[in-house]
Amino acid sequence: MRNRLIRLGRSAAGYEAAMTIPILIVLGIGVVEFGRAYQTWQVLMTAAREGAKVAATAGSTDAQVESAVRTYMTSEHLKHAATTPVVLDRHVTMGPATGTRITIQYPFELMMLNPAVQLVRPDSTTSAPLTMSAVAIMRNES
């Protein structure tokens, strides 16, 4: 009788492990993906600030602003730096002064979570990239 109970206990432990290990793996992957997303968003915010800094100086051209944004994104190894749309608005009202707004829309792809979800549910649409937005506004120099 005792041996039978031990075998049942081992069997239950196997089932419990089979149920919890995939959940723990997905949670771990989610933490890593969230960290990647946050780091990418920080790079986009800094790139937008760099572009706004260049745009706020007198005599800067749109090409110089876009180059500053793309150079920073490339230096931080963002995959879609060359094709990411950079929107420039030089006439933002800021009280008595005007400012320049830089908006970046970046397609962020979940690198590890997509394949994990596809294993569980092959018809999942999680493989579509998420669009991250970064906006920076700086007052124009006179």
Secondary structure, 3 states (H helix, E strand, C coil): CHHHHHHHHHHHHHHHHHHHHHHHHHHHHHHHHHHHHHHHHHHHHHHHHHHHHHHHCCCCCHHHHHHHHHHHHHHCCCCCCCCCCEEEEEEEEECCEEEEEEEEEEEECCCCHHHHHHHHCCCCCCCCCEEEEEEEEEECCC
